[in-house]
Amino acid sequence: MASGSNIERSPHYGALQDMVDGLFAGASADDTVRRLDAVIAAEAADLPDDLMEVVRLLPPGSYTRQRLCDQVNSALGGHAWGQVYGTVE
Protein backbone atom coordinates (compact mmCIF):
# COMPACT_ATOMS: atom_id res chain seq x y z
CA MET A 1 0.00 0.00 0.00
CA ALA A 2 1.81 3.14 -1.16
CA SER A 3 1.05 6.41 0.56
CA GLY A 4 1.73 8.44 -2.57
CA SER A 5 4.11 10.66 -0.66
CA ASN A 6 7.87 10.75 -1.03
CA ILE A 7 8.33 12.75 2.16
CA GLU A 8 10.59 11.02 4.63
CA ARG A 9 10.18 11.55 8.36
CA SER A 10 13.04 13.25 10.12
CA PRO A 11 14.85 11.45 12.95
CA HIS A 12 13.51 14.41 14.97
CA TYR A 13 9.89 13.55 14.15
CA GLY A 14 7.86 14.12 17.32
CA ALA A 15 10.54 16.22 19.05
CA LEU A 16 8.25 19.25 19.23
CA GLN A 17 5.50 17.11 20.75
CA ASP A 18 7.95 15.95 23.41
CA MET A 19 8.87 19.58 24.11
CA VAL A 20 5.21 20.63 24.43
CA ASP A 21 4.46 17.65 26.68
CA GLY A 22 7.38 18.63 28.91
CA LEU A 23 6.33 22.27 29.10
CA PHE A 24 2.81 21.35 30.18
CA ALA A 25 3.53 18.29 32.35
CA GLY A 26 1.12 18.42 35.27
CA ALA A 27 -0.50 21.62 33.99
CA SER A 28 -4.20 22.38 33.88
CA ALA A 29 -5.95 23.52 30.70
CA ASP A 30 -5.71 27.17 31.83
CA ASP A 31 -1.98 27.14 32.67
CA THR A 32 0.34 29.13 30.44
CA VAL A 33 3.99 29.16 29.49
CA ARG A 34 5.96 32.09 28.14
CA ARG A 35 7.59 32.17 24.72
CA LEU A 36 10.94 32.28 26.52
CA ASP A 37 10.06 29.01 28.31
CA ALA A 38 9.46 27.37 24.93
CA VAL A 39 12.72 28.69 23.48
CA ILE A 40 14.69 27.48 26.50
CA ALA A 41 12.99 24.07 26.35
CA ALA A 42 13.79 23.80 22.63
CA GLU A 43 17.42 24.70 23.24
CA ALA A 44 17.66 22.21 26.12
CA ALA A 45 16.24 19.52 23.83
CA ASP A 46 18.96 20.37 21.28
CA LEU A 47 16.41 20.64 18.48
CA PRO A 48 17.73 20.96 14.92
CA ASP A 49 17.87 24.40 13.29
CA ASP A 50 14.58 23.94 11.41
CA LEU A 51 12.67 23.26 14.62
CA MET A 52 14.46 26.02 16.51
CA GLU A 53 13.30 28.38 13.77
CA VAL A 54 9.70 27.26 14.35
CA VAL A 55 9.96 27.94 18.08
CA ARG A 56 11.70 31.28 17.57
CA LEU A 57 8.87 32.36 15.25
CA LEU A 58 6.50 32.39 18.22
CA PRO A 59 5.36 35.93 18.97
CA PRO A 60 6.22 37.18 22.47
CA GLY A 61 3.61 36.42 25.09
CA SER A 62 2.07 33.68 27.18
CA TYR A 63 0.54 30.54 25.72
CA THR A 64 -1.97 27.97 26.83
CA ARG A 65 -1.20 24.52 25.48
CA GLN A 66 -3.83 24.92 22.76
CA ARG A 67 -2.57 28.34 21.66
CA LEU A 68 1.05 27.14 21.63
CA CYS A 69 0.10 24.11 19.55
CA ASP A 70 -1.88 26.27 17.12
CA GLN A 71 1.07 28.63 16.66
CA VAL A 72 3.63 25.84 16.24
CA ASN A 73 1.41 23.90 13.82
CA SER A 74 0.82 27.06 11.81
CA ALA A 75 4.57 27.59 11.45
CA LEU A 76 5.11 23.93 10.56
CA GLY A 77 2.36 24.16 7.95
CA GLY A 78 3.82 27.36 6.53
CA HIS A 79 7.09 25.56 5.93
CA ALA A 80 5.38 22.32 4.81
CA TRP A 81 7.25 20.48 7.57
CA GLY A 82 4.28 18.79 9.27
CA GLN A 83 4.91 15.42 7.64
CA VAL A 84 8.65 15.67 8.19
CA TYR A 85 8.64 16.69 11.87
CA GLY A 86 5.08 15.97 12.99
CA THR A 87 2.50 18.34 14.38
CA VAL A 88 1.71 18.95 18.04
CA GLU A 89 -1.42 18.63 20.15
N, CA, C and O atoms as CSV, one atom per row, in Angstrom:
chain,resi,resn,atom,element,x,y,z
A,1,MET,N,N,0.836,-1.181,0.000
A,1,MET,CA,C,0.000,0.000,0.000
A,1,MET,C,C,0.877,1.238,0.000
A,1,MET,O,O,1.471,1.547,1.033
A,2,ALA,N,N,0.985,1.941,-1.071
A,2,ALA,CA,C,1.808,3.140,-1.160
A,2,ALA,C,C,1.022,4.349,-0.683
A,2,ALA,O,O,-0.171,4.484,-0.957
A,3,SER,N,N,1.706,5.217,0.028
A,3,SER,CA,C,1.054,6.410,0.557
A,3,SER,C,C,0.971,7.510,-0.486
A,3,SER,O,O,0.202,8.457,-0.319
A,4,GLY,N,N,1.733,7.408,-1.541
A,4,GLY,CA,C,1.727,8.435,-2.569
A,4,GLY,C,C,2.580,9.634,-2.203
A,4,GLY,O,O,2.589,10.631,-2.926
A,5,SER,N,N,3.288,9.553,-1.106
A,5,SER,CA,C,4.115,10.657,-0.657
A,5,SER,C,C,5.557,10.209,-0.581
A,5,SER,O,O,5.861,9.125,-0.083
A,6,ASN,N,N,6.443,11.054,-1.079
A,6,ASN,CA,C,7.866,10.750,-1.029
A,6,ASN,C,C,8.546,11.453,0.130
A,6,ASN,O,O,9.774,11.480,0.203
A,7,ILE,N,N,7.761,12.025,1.041
A,7,ILE,CA,C,8.325,12.755,2.159
A,7,ILE,C,C,8.776,11.765,3.231
A,7,ILE,O,O,8.013,10.909,3.678
A,8,GLU,N,N,10.022,11.908,3.620
A,8,GLU,CA,C,10.586,11.022,4.630
A,8,GLU,C,C,10.574,11.720,5.983
A,8,GLU,O,O,10.912,12.899,6.085
A,9,ARG,N,N,10.187,10.994,7.009
A,9,ARG,CA,C,10.179,11.548,8.363
A,9,ARG,C,C,11.603,11.800,8.839
A,9,ARG,O,O,12.516,11.013,8.592
A,10,SER,N,N,11.757,12.902,9.516
A,10,SER,CA,C,13.038,13.248,10.120
A,10,SER,C,C,13.296,12.360,11.339
A,10,SER,O,O,12.349,11.879,11.961
A,11,PRO,N,N,14.562,12.139,11.685
A,11,PRO,CA,C,14.853,11.453,12.946
A,11,PRO,C,C,14.326,12.254,14.145
A,11,PRO,O,O,14.198,11.720,15.247
A,12,HIS,N,N,14.024,13.536,13.918
A,12,HIS,CA,C,13.510,14.410,14.975
A,12,HIS,C,C,11.983,14.486,14.961
A,12,HIS,O,O,11.389,15.338,15.622
A,13,TYR,N,N,11.353,13.582,14.199
A,13,TYR,CA,C,9.891,13.546,14.153
A,13,TYR,C,C,9.363,13.354,15.576
A,13,TYR,O,O,9.788,12.439,16.282
A,14,GLY,N,N,8.447,14.211,15.987
A,14,GLY,CA,C,7.856,14.121,17.318
A,14,GLY,C,C,8.602,14.900,18.390
A,14,GLY,O,O,8.139,14.971,19.528
A,15,ALA,N,N,9.750,15.486,18.053
A,15,ALA,CA,C,10.542,16.218,19.055
A,15,ALA,C,C,9.788,17.425,19.596
A,15,ALA,O,O,9.891,17.736,20.783
A,16,LEU,N,N,9.032,18.108,18.741
A,16,LEU,CA,C,8.252,19.253,19.225
A,16,LEU,C,C,7.132,18.791,20.151
A,16,LEU,O,O,6.810,19.477,21.122
A,17,GLN,N,N,6.538,17.637,19.862
A,17,GLN,CA,C,5.498,17.106,20.746
A,17,GLN,C,C,6.095,16.800,22.120
A,17,GLN,O,O,5.475,17.086,23.144
A,18,ASP,N,N,7.284,16.225,22.142
A,18,ASP,CA,C,7.949,15.949,23.411
A,18,ASP,C,C,8.208,17.244,24.180
A,18,ASP,O,O,8.044,17.288,25.399
A,19,MET,N,N,8.615,18.300,23.467
A,19,MET,CA,C,8.868,19.582,24.106
A,19,MET,C,C,7.582,20.151,24.713
A,19,MET,O,O,7.580,20.607,25.856
A,20,VAL,N,N,6.488,20.121,23.943
A,20,VAL,CA,C,5.207,20.634,24.433
A,20,VAL,C,C,4.744,19.819,25.643
A,20,VAL,O,O,4.294,20.386,26.639
A,21,ASP,N,N,4.853,18.501,25.558
A,21,ASP,CA,C,4.462,17.647,26.685
A,21,ASP,C,C,5.257,18.006,27.938
A,21,ASP,O,O,4.704,18.049,29.037
A,22,GLY,N,N,6.542,18.259,27.773
A,22,GLY,CA,C,7.381,18.631,28.911
A,22,GLY,C,C,7.003,19.979,29.497
A,22,GLY,O,O,6.984,20.151,30.716
A,23,LEU,N,N,6.704,20.933,28.629
A,23,LEU,CA,C,6.328,22.265,29.096
A,23,LEU,C,C,5.041,22.244,29.913
A,23,LEU,O,O,4.888,23.015,30.861
A,24,PHE,N,N,4.126,21.367,29.546
A,24,PHE,CA,C,2.813,21.352,30.185
A,24,PHE,C,C,2.591,20.128,31.082
A,24,PHE,O,O,1.452,19.813,31.427
A,25,ALA,N,N,3.660,19.449,31.453
A,25,ALA,CA,C,3.530,18.287,32.346
A,25,ALA,C,C,2.892,18.730,33.660
A,25,ALA,O,O,3.399,19.630,34.330
A,26,GLY,N,N,1.803,18.107,34.017
A,26,GLY,CA,C,1.115,18.423,35.269
A,26,GLY,C,C,0.323,19.712,35.255
A,26,GLY,O,O,-0.178,20.141,36.294
A,27,ALA,N,N,0.201,20.337,34.092
A,27,ALA,CA,C,-0.501,21.624,33.990
A,27,ALA,C,C,-1.992,21.407,33.770
A,27,ALA,O,O,-2.419,20.378,33.248
A,28,SER,N,N,-2.770,22.398,34.180
A,28,SER,CA,C,-4.203,22.377,33.884
A,28,SER,C,C,-4.421,23.037,32.529
A,28,SER,O,O,-3.490,23.597,31.950
A,29,ALA,N,N,-5.634,22.971,32.029
A,29,ALA,CA,C,-5.946,23.523,30.704
A,29,ALA,C,C,-5.746,25.034,30.648
A,29,ALA,O,O,-5.519,25.591,29.573
A,30,ASP,N,N,-5.830,25.702,31.801
A,30,ASP,CA,C,-5.706,27.165,31.827
A,30,ASP,C,C,-4.282,27.649,32.075
A,30,ASP,O,O,-4.018,28.848,31.982
A,31,ASP,N,N,-3.358,26.741,32.389
A,31,ASP,CA,C,-1.981,27.139,32.667
A,31,ASP,C,C,-1.323,27.661,31.397
A,31,ASP,O,O,-1.676,27.266,30.286
A,32,THR,N,N,-0.364,28.552,31.585
A,32,THR,CA,C,0.342,29.131,30.443
A,32,THR,C,C,1.846,28.999,30.629
A,32,THR,O,O,2.353,28.845,31.740
A,33,VAL,N,N,2.535,29.066,29.499
A,33,VAL,CA,C,3.993,29.164,29.486
A,33,VAL,C,C,4.345,30.389,28.658
A,33,VAL,O,O,3.572,30.814,27.799
A,34,ARG,N,N,5.498,30.942,28.919
A,34,ARG,CA,C,5.961,32.088,28.140
A,34,ARG,C,C,6.732,31.607,26.906
A,34,ARG,O,O,7.234,30.484,26.864
A,35,ARG,N,N,6.808,32.469,25.928
A,35,ARG,CA,C,7.591,32.166,24.723
A,35,ARG,C,C,9.009,31.796,25.122
A,35,ARG,O,O,9.584,30.850,24.583
A,36,LEU,N,N,9.576,32.541,26.071
A,36,LEU,CA,C,10.938,32.277,26.515
A,36,LEU,C,C,11.067,30.861,27.071
A,36,LEU,O,O,12.083,30.202,26.851
A,37,ASP,N,N,10.041,30.384,27.793
A,37,ASP,CA,C,10.062,29.014,28.309
A,37,ASP,C,C,10.169,28.015,27.163
A,37,ASP,O,O,10.906,27.033,27.253
A,38,ALA,N,N,9.428,28.270,26.086
A,38,ALA,CA,C,9.455,27.374,24.929
A,38,ALA,C,C,10.820,27.398,24.249
A,38,ALA,O,O,11.337,26.351,23.857
A,39,VAL,N,N,11.401,28.582,24.106
A,39,VAL,CA,C,12.723,28.692,23.478
A,39,VAL,C,C,13.771,27.958,24.309
A,39,VAL,O,O,14.607,27.234,23.767
A,40,ILE,N,N,13.723,28.147,25.623
A,40,ILE,CA,C,14.688,27.478,26.505
A,40,ILE,C,C,14.506,25.962,26.445
A,40,ILE,O,O,15.485,25.218,26.404
A,41,ALA,N,N,13.251,25.508,26.440
A,41,ALA,CA,C,12.987,24.067,26.347
A,41,ALA,C,C,13.494,23.504,25.025
A,41,ALA,O,O,14.038,22.400,24.989
A,42,ALA,N,N,13.320,24.249,23.942
A,42,ALA,CA,C,13.787,23.805,22.626
A,42,ALA,C,C,15.308,23.726,22.589
A,42,ALA,O,O,15.876,22.786,22.033
A,43,GLU,N,N,15.963,24.722,23.187
A,43,GLU,CA,C,17.424,24.699,23.238
A,43,GLU,C,C,17.917,23.545,24.103
A,43,GLU,O,O,18.888,22.875,23.750
A,44,ALA,N,N,17.259,23.310,25.224
A,44,ALA,CA,C,17.656,22.212,26.117
A,44,ALA,C,C,17.478,20.857,25.441
A,44,ALA,O,O,18.228,19.917,25.707
A,45,ALA,N,N,16.477,20.764,24.561
A,45,ALA,CA,C,16.235,19.515,23.827
A,45,ALA,C,C,17.174,19.361,22.638
A,45,ALA,O,O,17.156,18.338,21.954
A,46,ASP,N,N,18.000,20.386,22.392
A,46,ASP,CA,C,18.959,20.365,21.280
A,46,ASP,C,C,18.261,20.086,19.952
A,46,ASP,O,O,18.692,19.242,19.165
A,47,LEU,N,N,17.164,20.822,19.725
A,47,LEU,CA,C,16.413,20.640,18.477
A,47,LEU,C,C,17.241,21.116,17.290
A,47,LEU,O,O,18.075,22.010,17.433
A,48,PRO,N,N,17.018,20.527,16.125
A,48,PRO,CA,C,17.731,20.959,14.919
A,48,PRO,C,C,17.306,22.384,14.532
A,48,PRO,O,O,16.286,22.889,15.000
A,49,ASP,N,N,18.099,23.010,13.681
A,49,ASP,CA,C,17.866,24.404,13.294
A,49,ASP,C,C,16.457,24.659,12.772
A,49,ASP,O,O,15.849,25.675,13.110
A,50,ASP,N,N,15.927,23.745,11.948
A,50,ASP,CA,C,14.577,23.942,11.407
A,50,ASP,C,C,13.548,24.079,12.529
A,50,ASP,O,O,12.682,24.953,12.476
A,51,LEU,N,N,13.640,23.225,13.532
A,51,LEU,CA,C,12.671,23.259,14.621
A,51,LEU,C,C,12.928,24.434,15.551
A,51,LEU,O,O,11.982,24.990,16.110
A,52,MET,N,N,14.172,24.821,15.727
A,52,MET,CA,C,14.465,26.023,16.514
A,52,MET,C,C,13.858,27.246,15.832
A,52,MET,O,O,13.357,28.151,16.499
A,53,GLU,N,N,13.904,27.269,14.510
A,53,GLU,CA,C,13.302,28.379,13.773
A,53,GLU,C,C,11.801,28.447,14.052
A,53,GLU,O,O,11.257,29.532,14.251
A,54,VAL,N,N,11.138,27.304,14.066
A,54,VAL,CA,C,9.702,27.258,14.349
A,54,VAL,C,C,9.410,27.850,15.727
A,54,VAL,O,O,8.492,28.655,15.882
A,55,VAL,N,N,10.189,27.452,16.716
A,55,VAL,CA,C,9.962,27.943,18.079
A,55,VAL,C,C,10.281,29.435,18.173
A,55,VAL,O,O,9.566,30.184,18.837
A,56,ARG,N,N,11.331,29.854,17.523
A,56,ARG,CA,C,11.701,31.281,17.572
A,56,ARG,C,C,10.706,32.171,16.833
A,56,ARG,O,O,10.671,33.379,17.065
A,57,LEU,N,N,9.899,31.590,15.949
A,57,LEU,CA,C,8.872,32.365,15.253
A,57,LEU,C,C,7.680,32.701,16.151
A,57,LEU,O,O,6.837,33.516,15.778
A,58,LEU,N,N,7.606,32.086,17.319
A,58,LEU,CA,C,6.495,32.385,18.223
A,58,LEU,C,C,6.535,33.855,18.616
A,58,LEU,O,O,7.583,34.365,19.014
A,59,PRO,N,N,5.398,34.539,18.507
A,59,PRO,CA,C,5.363,35.930,18.974
A,59,PRO,C,C,5.537,35.970,20.493
A,59,PRO,O,O,5.174,35.017,21.182
A,60,PRO,N,N,6.086,37.061,21.015
A,60,PRO,CA,C,6.218,37.185,22.465
A,60,PRO,C,C,4.854,37.067,23.142
A,60,PRO,O,O,3.832,37.462,22.581
A,61,GLY,N,N,4.855,36.524,24.343
A,61,GLY,CA,C,3.613,36.419,25.092
A,61,GLY,C,C,3.527,35.120,25.843
A,61,GLY,O,O,4.476,34.338,25.895
A,62,SER,N,N,2.357,34.908,26.429
A,62,SER,CA,C,2.074,33.684,27.179
A,62,SER,C,C,1.126,32.815,26.371
A,62,SER,O,O,0.279,33.314,25.630
A,63,TYR,N,N,1.285,31.498,26.527
A,63,TYR,CA,C,0.542,30.544,25.715
A,63,TYR,C,C,-0.087,29.455,26.565
A,63,TYR,O,O,0.576,28.851,27.408
A,64,THR,N,N,-1.369,29.208,26.340
A,64,THR,CA,C,-1.968,27.974,26.827
A,64,THR,C,C,-1.449,26.867,25.924
A,64,THR,O,O,-0.874,27.142,24.872
A,65,ARG,N,N,-1.644,25.633,26.321
A,65,ARG,CA,C,-1.198,24.522,25.478
A,65,ARG,C,C,-1.839,24.610,24.096
A,65,ARG,O,O,-1.157,24.442,23.085
A,66,GLN,N,N,-3.140,24.871,24.047
A,66,GLN,CA,C,-3.834,24.924,22.760
A,66,GLN,C,C,-3.288,26.038,21.869
A,66,GLN,O,O,-3.061,25.830,20.677
A,67,ARG,N,N,-3.080,27.216,22.448
A,67,ARG,CA,C,-2.570,28.338,21.659
A,67,ARG,C,C,-1.147,28.054,21.166
A,67,ARG,O,O,-0.810,28.359,20.022
A,68,LEU,N,N,-0.319,27.471,22.034
A,68,LEU,CA,C,1.049,27.140,21.627
A,68,LEU,C,C,1.025,26.138,20.478
A,68,LEU,O,O,1.749,26.293,19.494
A,69,CYS,N,N,0.194,25.118,20.607
A,69,CYS,CA,C,0.099,24.109,19.550
A,69,CYS,C,C,-0.386,24.731,18.238
A,69,CYS,O,O,0.137,24.420,17.168
A,70,ASP,N,N,-1.375,25.602,18.325
A,70,ASP,CA,C,-1.877,26.267,17.118
A,70,ASP,C,C,-0.777,27.069,16.438
A,70,ASP,O,O,-0.627,27.014,15.217
A,71,GLN,N,N,-0.012,27.810,17.221
A,71,GLN,CA,C,1.069,28.632,16.659
A,71,GLN,C,C,2.160,27.761,16.039
A,71,GLN,O,O,2.620,28.035,14.931
A,72,VAL,N,N,2.571,26.718,16.750
A,72,VAL,CA,C,3.627,25.839,16.240
A,72,VAL,C,C,3.158,25.122,14.977
A,72,VAL,O,O,3.899,25.034,13.997
A,73,ASN,N,N,1.932,24.611,14.999
A,73,ASN,CA,C,1.408,23.904,13.824
A,73,ASN,C,C,1.269,24.838,12.633
A,73,ASN,O,O,1.483,24.428,11.492
A,74,SER,N,N,0.915,26.084,12.890
A,74,SER,CA,C,0.819,27.064,11.808
A,74,SER,C,C,2.188,27.288,11.160
A,74,SER,O,O,2.302,27.346,9.936
A,75,ALA,N,N,3.215,27.413,11.988
A,75,ALA,CA,C,4.572,27.593,11.454
A,75,ALA,C,C,5.035,26.346,10.708
A,75,ALA,O,O,5.653,26.453,9.649
A,76,LEU,N,N,4.744,25.176,11.246
A,76,LEU,CA,C,5.109,23.932,10.559
A,76,LEU,C,C,4.400,23.841,9.214
A,76,LEU,O,O,5.005,23.461,8.212
A,77,GLY,N,N,3.119,24.189,9.194
A,77,GLY,CA,C,2.357,24.164,7.953
A,77,GLY,C,C,2.877,25.160,6.934
A,77,GLY,O,O,2.919,24.874,5.737
A,78,GLY,N,N,3.274,26.333,7.416
A,78,GLY,CA,C,3.816,27.359,6.525
A,78,GLY,C,C,5.102,26.934,5.846
A,78,GLY,O,O,5.410,27.384,4.743
A,79,HIS,N,N,5.846,26.071,6.503
A,79,HIS,CA,C,7.092,25.556,5.928
A,79,HIS,C,C,6.899,24.192,5.273
A,79,HIS,O,O,7.847,23.630,4.724
A,80,ALA,N,N,5.690,23.661,5.325
A,80,ALA,CA,C,5.380,22.318,4.807
A,80,ALA,C,C,6.225,21.249,5.493
A,80,ALA,O,O,6.679,20.300,4.853
A,81,TRP,N,N,6.433,21.409,6.799
A,81,TRP,CA,C,7.253,20.480,7.566
A,81,TRP,C,C,6.431,19.537,8.437
A,81,TRP,O,O,7.012,18.714,9.146
A,82,GLY,N,N,5.114,19.623,8.411
A,82,GLY,CA,C,4.280,18.794,9.271
A,82,GLY,C,C,4.541,17.312,9.109
A,82,GLY,O,O,4.624,16.589,10.102
A,83,GLN,N,N,4.671,16.844,7.880
A,83,GLN,CA,C,4.913,15.424,7.642
A,83,GLN,C,C,6.332,15.007,7.973
A,83,GLN,O,O,6.599,13.843,8.272
A,84,VAL,N,N,7.234,15.965,7.917
A,84,VAL,CA,C,8.646,15.668,8.190
A,84,VAL,C,C,8.902,15.601,9.698
A,84,VAL,O,O,9.570,14.687,10.183
A,85,TYR,N,N,8.361,16.587,10.437
A,85,TYR,CA,C,8.645,16.694,11.870
A,85,TYR,C,C,7.456,16.341,12.758
A,85,TYR,O,O,7.630,16.165,13.964
A,86,GLY,N,N,6.277,16.235,12.206
A,86,GLY,CA,C,5.084,15.968,12.995
A,86,GLY,C,C,4.480,17.250,13.541
A,86,GLY,O,O,5.172,18.249,13.736
A,87,THR,N,N,3.180,17.201,13.782
A,87,THR,CA,C,2.495,18.343,14.384
A,87,THR,C,C,2.335,18.071,15.864
A,87,THR,O,O,2.657,16.985,16.346
A,88,VAL,N,N,1.833,19.070,16.584
A,88,VAL,CA,C,1.708,18.945,18.041
A,88,VAL,C,C,0.259,19.095,18.452
A,88,VAL,O,O,-0.540,19.723,17.757
A,89,GLU,N,N,-0.069,18.503,19.604
A,89,GLU,CA,C,-1.420,18.633,20.148
A,89,GLU,C,C,-1.374,18.748,21.654
A,89,GLU,O,O,-2.417,18.866,22.296
